[in-house]
Amino acid sequence: MSVLAGLTAALSNGSVEIIDLTTPLSSETPILNLPQPFANTVGLSVSPVSNFDDAGPAWAWNDVTVGEHAGTHLDAPVHWITGKDGKSVDQIEPHRLVGPVVVIDKTAEAAKDPDFLLEPEHFEQWQEEHGAFPENCWVIFRTGWAARGADATAFVNADDAGPHTPGVSAAGAKWLAGNSALSGFGVETVGIDAGQAGALDPMFPVHSFLLGADKYGVTSLRNVDRLPVTGATLVVAPLPIVGGTGSPSRVYALVEKAVVEKA
């Protein structure tokens, strides 16, 4: 049996499960809001073209307006000044969007401190326990934050000082950007940087270091708690928007049931 035939059979018989990591996209889906005087993106709005009526008696379809960085979305290098001469969404090689998953689980720490930051030692400790990051991998930061997804206020978790959500320190972001095995970094929060990342040096270091190093981000992930620490394969499927700085994306994980049960 070929590799692809074996995968197809495993999907059919359920020995490989597809876990949807995508936040459903609606007008209520939380999106990133920047303080004045910066401009903000829009969320999703839908307007009907026809709906089995005089405008289209046998069909329904809609016009959709949505920001590139709304809901579960991919950040391409050209999204940030450090990557402005890099790849837009349509230029990212498909093989970079499919790869093994590395789960860094700091759910307990984020529950105690919403401003918790990953440092280089957290990645090094993971490798001491599980081995080196596999080639073309996606590091997923598990924080439990997706449990807040139905409540926009709790999800953003802002006060007068701004949003408080977990993320990565400047040193941690530089470490990730310098790891040649890494293709991308995924989070459960609204953006790939911590809520207070504007106060770090450089500001928003995950955006700055990773996108400048031709690595990618995905945000607003769900069901991360169902992933094993190792053994899953991530599939990120953005729209190939020509010149796009990002795109709403469907994100899946392929997981062997034996791996899930072992985890």
FILO-488594 format. One record per residue (C-alpha): z, x, y. Coordinates in steps of 0.05 Angstrom, whole numbers. Layout:
N
+--------+--------+--------+
!      Z !      X !      Y !
+--------+--------+--------+
!      Z !      X !      Y !
...
+--------+--------+--------+
***
This chain:
263
+--------+--------+--------+
!      Z !      X !      Y !
+--------+--------+--------+
!      0 !      0 !      0 !
!    -18 !     26 !     69 !
!     35 !     36 !    123 !
!      9 !    -23 !    163 !
!      3 !    -68 !    102 !
!     74 !    -50 !     84 !
!     98 !    -67 !    154 !
!     61 !   -133 !    153 !
!     92 !   -150 !     86 !
!    161 !   -131 !    111 !
!    153 !   -176 !    171 !
!    130 !   -233 !    127 !
!    186 !   -228 !     77 !
!    239 !   -217 !    130 !
!    261 !   -147 !    109 !
!    240 !   -125 !    179 !
!    265 !   -171 !    234 !
!    237 !   -178 !    304 !
!    292 !   -182 !    355 !
!    270 !   -208 !    423 !
!    305 !   -168 !    478 !
!    273 !   -206 !    535 !
!    308 !   -249 !    587 !
!    272 !   -316 !    593 !
!    236 !   -316 !    660 !
!    247 !   -376 !    706 !
!    259 !   -389 !    780 !
!    333 !   -381 !    764 !
!    328 !   -312 !    733 !
!    369 !   -262 !    775 !
!    327 !   -210 !    812 !
!    346 !   -149 !    852 !
!    363 !   -162 !    924 !
!    364 !   -104 !    974 !
!    406 !   -107 !   1038 !
!    373 !   -113 !   1106 !
!    329 !    -86 !   1135 !
!    293 !    -74 !   1069 !
!    242 !   -124 !   1042 !
!    254 !   -160 !    977 !
!    210 !   -182 !    920 !
!    203 !   -253 !    897 !
!    224 !   -284 !    832 !
!    182 !   -333 !    792 !
!    150 !   -395 !    821 !
!    102 !   -441 !    783 !
!     54 !   -492 !    812 !
!     12 !   -538 !    768 !
!    -64 !   -536 !    771 !
!    -71 !   -595 !    725 !
!    -26 !   -631 !    675 !
!    -67 !   -679 !    633 !
!    -86 !   -717 !    696 !
!   -147 !   -728 !    740 !
!   -149 !   -654 !    757 !
!   -154 !   -637 !    683 !
!   -151 !   -696 !    635 !
!   -148 !   -655 !    571 !
!   -111 !   -593 !    592 !
!    -51 !   -566 !    629 !
!    -45 !   -500 !    666 !
!     -7 !   -469 !    723 !
!    -11 !   -418 !    777 !
!     45 !   -367 !    774 !
!     73 !   -324 !    830 !
!    122 !   -269 !    808 !
!    145 !   -201 !    832 !
!    127 !   -140 !    791 !
!    202 !   -125 !    784 !
!    228 !   -194 !    765 !
!    268 !   -209 !    702 !
!    258 !   -163 !    642 !
!    208 !   -114 !    671 !
!    181 !    -44 !    665 !
!    187 !      8 !    721 !
!    126 !     54 !    724 !
!    128 !    123 !    757 !
!     91 !    100 !    819 !
!    149 !     52 !    834 !
!    189 !    111 !    864 !
!    172 !    164 !    915 !
!    185 !    220 !    864 !
!    131 !    190 !    819 !
!     83 !    165 !    873 !
!     27 !    210 !    846 !
!     42 !    190 !    774 !
!     21 !    133 !    729 !
!     15 !     60 !    748 !
!     30 !      8 !    694 !
!    -42 !      4 !    670 !
!    -45 !     80 !    661 !
!     16 !     86 !    615 !
!     -8 !    106 !    546 !
!      8 !     51 !    496 !
!     41 !     99 !    447 !
!     93 !    114 !    501 !
!    113 !     41 !    500 !
!    130 !     40 !    426 !
!    183 !     85 !    398 !
!    250 !     95 !    363 !
!    313 !     66 !    395 !
!    375 !    105 !    413 !
!    433 !     59 !    430 !
!    489 !     87 !    474 !
!    546 !     36 !    467 !
!    596 !     35 !    524 !
!    613 !    -39 !    521 !
!    688 !    -27 !    522 !
!    684 !     21 !    580 !
!    640 !    -26 !    622 !
!    688 !    -83 !    608 !
!    745 !    -42 !    638 !
!    704 !    -12 !    695 !
!    641 !    -47 !    720 !
!    622 !     17 !    757 !
!    624 !     59 !    694 !
!    573 !    115 !    694 !
!    541 !    153 !    636 !
!    549 !    229 !    642 !
!    513 !    285 !    605 !
!    572 !    292 !    557 !
!    561 !    220 !    532 !
!    490 !    237 !    510 !
!    513 !    302 !    480 !
!    570 !    268 !    442 !
!    520 !    218 !    414 !
!    475 !    274 !    389 !
!    535 !    309 !    357 !
!    547 !    246 !    317 !
!    477 !    222 !    303 !
!    431 !    281 !    312 !
!    380 !    299 !    365 !
!    343 !    244 !    402 !
!    279 !    228 !    362 !
!    211 !    242 !    393 !
!    183 !    188 !    440 !
!    250 !    150 !    439 !
!    277 !     97 !    484 !
!    351 !    103 !    503 !
!    383 !     35 !    509 !
!    449 !     30 !    547 !
!    492 !    -24 !    514 !
!    545 !    -51 !    562 !
!    552 !   -124 !    542 !
!    527 !   -142 !    612 !
!    475 !   -192 !    584 !
!    533 !   -240 !    569 !
!    535 !   -252 !    644 !
!    461 !   -270 !    647 !
!    470 !   -345 !    653 !
!    512 !   -336 !    716 !
!    474 !   -301 !    772 !
!    537 !   -287 !    811 !
!    573 !   -255 !    753 !
!    510 !   -218 !    733 !
!    500 !   -186 !    802 !
!    576 !   -177 !    810 !
!    574 !   -162 !    884 !
!    627 !   -157 !    938 !
!    626 !   -130 !   1009 !
!    611 !    -61 !    982 !
!    551 !    -86 !    944 !
!    538 !    -98 !    869 !
!    582 !    -68 !    816 !
!    545 !    -56 !    751 !
!    547 !      2 !    701 !
!    494 !     56 !    702 !
!    482 !    131 !    700 !
!    509 !    187 !    744 !
!    463 !    235 !    780 !
!    479 !    289 !    729 !
!    467 !    240 !    672 !
!    400 !    218 !    701 !
!    378 !    290 !    710 !
!    398 !    305 !    637 !
!    356 !    246 !    612 !
!    296 !    266 !    655 !
!    299 !    336 !    626 !
!    300 !    313 !    554 !
!    229 !    321 !    527 !
!    240 !    271 !    470 !
!    253 !    213 !    518 !
!    200 !    163 !    538 !
!    244 !    111 !    572 !
!    311 !     82 !    588 !
!    332 !     10 !    581 !
!    391 !    -30 !    609 !
!    421 !   -100 !    607 !
!    431 !   -101 !    682 !
!    383 !   -122 !    737 !
!    360 !    -50 !    751 !
!    358 !     16 !    715 !
!    408 !     46 !    765 !
!    482 !     29 !    773 !
!    501 !    -24 !    825 !
!    532 !     30 !    869 !
!    476 !     80 !    859 !
!    457 !     79 !    932 !
!    520 !    121 !    945 !
!    500 !    175 !    895 !
!    463 !    240 !    910 !
!    405 !    230 !    904 !
!    406 !    156 !    916 !
!    386 !    115 !    855 !
!    382 !    177 !    811 !
!    353 !    143 !    749 !
!    294 !    119 !    789 !
!    289 !    187 !    824 !
!    295 !    233 !    764 !
!    264 !    192 !    708 !
!    204 !    162 !    743 !
!    190 !    230 !    775 !
!    188 !    260 !    705 !
!    137 !    209 !    677 !
!    190 !    169 !    640 !
!    198 !     94 !    645 !
!    252 !     41 !    653 !
!    263 !    -30 !    627 !
!    315 !    -77 !    654 !
!    351 !   -143 !    642 !
!    351 !   -135 !    566 !
!    384 !   -187 !    521 !
!    409 !   -185 !    449 !
!    423 !   -110 !    454 !
!    487 !   -125 !    414 !
!    443 !   -140 !    354 !
!    412 !    -70 !    352 !
!    436 !    -15 !    306 !
!    455 !     51 !    340 !
!    394 !     83 !    306 !
!    337 !     59 !    263 !
!    304 !      6 !    306 !
!    235 !     12 !    339 !
!    224 !    -13 !    410 !
!    160 !    -48 !    433 !
!    151 !    -56 !    509 !
!     92 !   -100 !    529 !
!     79 !   -101 !    605 !
!     18 !   -131 !    638 !
!    -33 !    -75 !    652 !
!    -33 !    -89 !    727 !
!    -83 !    -42 !    759 !
!    -44 !      1 !    807 !
!     19 !    -37 !    788 !
!     87 !     -6 !    802 !
!    119 !    -48 !    748 !
!    109 !   -112 !    708 !
!    149 !   -167 !    676 !
!    149 !   -150 !    602 !
!    163 !   -178 !    534 !
!    208 !   -128 !    498 !
!    220 !   -130 !    423 !
!    257 !    -88 !    372 !
!    235 !    -82 !    300 !
!    296 !    -74 !    256 !
!    302 !    -65 !    181 !
!    354 !   -114 !    155 !
!    384 !    -59 !    112 !
!    395 !    -18 !    175 !
!    429 !    -77 !    210 !
!    475 !    -90 !    151 !
!    493 !    -16 !    146 !
!    507 !    -14 !    221 !
+--------+--------+--------+
***
